[in-house]
Amino acid sequence: MNKRLFHVLDGQAFVRVEMAARPFNWGSIEDLISHDTMRQLCALYPVTGFASTQSIAQSKCYRMYYRPWLCRGETHKTTDDLDPLWASLRADLTSTSYREALERLCNIDLSQSQLEITFWRYGVGCWLSPHTDKAGKILSHLFYFNEEWKSNYGGSLKILNSSDITDCAVELQPNAQESVVIVRCEHSWHAVTPVRASAHRMQRKSLQIVFWRA
């Protein structure tokens, strides 16, 4: 795949990665955005417009902050207060080339899906308990915008073998230059560990792209 199909993304990164089959279908895509561009996006990551959300439901507990960027089923590109570089990234994420790249990577049909894009911030004490995502989700693609995130800050993504958070197959730090694709199934258990006080005022910053069943 040629990088020229995109404004910001490197199409060759999709070719370099191989999805894992265990404990479910998932993969880590490195350097999907160049280092220079990623540094700019980290610096330009939005700081306003976020709302808090939390739940103590037995099936899924969480606490975090979110900012919708493209609502599910929305087809028009609304204006916002973000730098034009973000508009270029959103053009890539809403393109046919991006959808087709994920289809090839995951061997899955997304042609009838609806797209949703959301910014997420995790401050100290924010977390996401083990879950498999809602049944309507087909796959999620997570980008991270944290240049200096340390492992002792918490906030790691755990790919789990089961609903037990200690039953961990892989633990990933939310570092810039890495993005994660998760194909939803009945056993696609994953979680985000609590952000610790050692993170101080730093926040775990991410962007989530979700393909929903229409």
N, C-alpha and C positions, 0 to 999 in steps of 0.2 A: 504494500500500500504506500502511495506516495504522500509525503508530508504536505505537498502543495494542495491536497484536497482540503486541508484545514488551515485556519488562520493562526492558531496557537498550538494545538495538539500535534504531536509527531506520530503520524500514522504508522511508522515502522515499529513503534513500541508495541503495538498490538500483535505484530508478527513475532516479536522476540519472546513473548511470554507463553507459557504453557499452563493451562488450567490444571488444578489439582482435582482428583476424583474423591479424595478422602479428607476429612470425614464426610464431605459433600462437595459439590461443584463450586469451586472458588479459585481466585487467582490474584496475585499481586503484580501490578504493572508498574515498572520503574521508569522514571525519566519520560513520562508521557508529555510533560511540559519541560522546556529547556530550563537550565539553572538560572539564567539571567531573567527570563520571563517569570519564573516561579518566585524569584526574589521580589520582583515588582508586585506580583499578585499578593504575596504575603504582606508587603508594606501597605497595599491598597485594600486589604480585606476590610469589609464594612464593620463599623463600630456602633452604628445606630440602627434603629428599626427592628430590633430583636424583641421578642416577647418570651416570657418564661412559660414553661410547661413542665408538669410533674404528675406522676401517678404512683399510687401505692397498691394498685390492683395486684392480686396474687399471680396473675398470668404474666405481668410485665410491669416492673417498677422502673422509674426513671426520674431524672431531674436534669434539665438542660434549658438552653435558650435557642430560639429558632427565628429565621427570617425567610419567608417564602420568596422565591425568585421567579418561578414559573409554576403556576398552579396546574393541577392535573386536568388535562383536557384543554388547556388554554392554547390557542393557536397564534394569537398576536403577541408581538414583542412590546411590552409596556416600557415606558421610559422610567428611569430611576436615577438615583444620585451617585451611581458608581462610575469609576473611571472608564473611558472607552475601551481599555484593555479587557475589562470584564465583559463588555458587549461582544468583543471578538470571541472570547471563550464561550459565551452563551450561543453565539452563532454556530460554533463547532458542535456544541452539545445537542443542539436542536436539529442538526443536519442529518440528511439521509446517510452520508458517509460514516458518521459516528455510529448510527444505529446498525448499519450493515457490518461495521467492524466488530461490534459486540456480538452480533448474530454469528459471524464466522468464528469468533473466539470461543463462544459458549455453546455453539451448535444448537441454537434456539431461535425460534421465530418471534420477532418483535414487531412485525409489520402492522398488526392490528392493536398495538399497545398505545397507552396514553402516557405522556412524559410528565414528570414532576421534578422540580429542582429546588432545593432548600439549603440555605446556610444554617450551620449549627455551631453554637459556642458552648463549651463546657468550662465553667469556672470551678473553683475549689468546692468540693462536695458534690459535684455533678457526676452522674453515673448512668448506666443502662444495664439492667439485669439480663440474664440469659433468656433468649427468645428466638423464635424462628421467622419472624416477620409475618404480617398478615397474609392470608391466603391469596388475596388479590394481587400481591406483588409478584412480578416475574423475576426481576433481578434488580440489584442496587449496585451503584458504582460510587465509591467514596474517594474524594480527593482531600488531602491534608495540606494545611498552610501554616505549618509550625517549623521554623528554621532551626530553632535551638531547643527543641523539646528533649528533656532528659528522662531516662527510664524511672528515676525516683520521683517524678512528678505524678505517676499514675496515668490514668486516661488511656491505657493500652487497649487495643482491640484483641479480644480473645476468640479464636476459632475453636469451638468446643466439639467434643465427641458426644456430649449428652447435655441435659439441662443442668448438670452440676458444674458450677463455674470452676471448680478445681480440676475437672476432667478436661484439661486443655490440650489441644493438638498443636496449636501454633499461637504465639503471642506476638503481636505486631505493634511497634511504636508509631504514633501518628505523625511521622516526619514528612516534611515536604520532599518531593521527588518520588513518593510512593503513593499509589492509589490501589484500592482493593475492590474487586468485583465479587459479589455474592449472588449466586443463583438460588432463589428461594425453593425450599422443599420442606417436607414434614420433619426432617431432622437437621435442618441448616441452623443449628444452635450457635449463637455468638453473643458477645456481651462487651461492654466497655467498663473497665474498672474505674473506681472513683478517682477523681482528680484530687491529689493530696495537697496539704497545706504548704509543702515544699515548693509548689509551683508559684507561690506568692500571688502576684497580680496577673501572672500569665494565664491565658485561656487557651484551651484546646480548640482549634479552629478547623472546620471542615466544610465541604460542600458535598451534598448527597444528590445523586441523580437516580431516580426510580422509574422503572418501566412497569406500569400497571396494566392488568387485563382490562380491556375496554368494557 
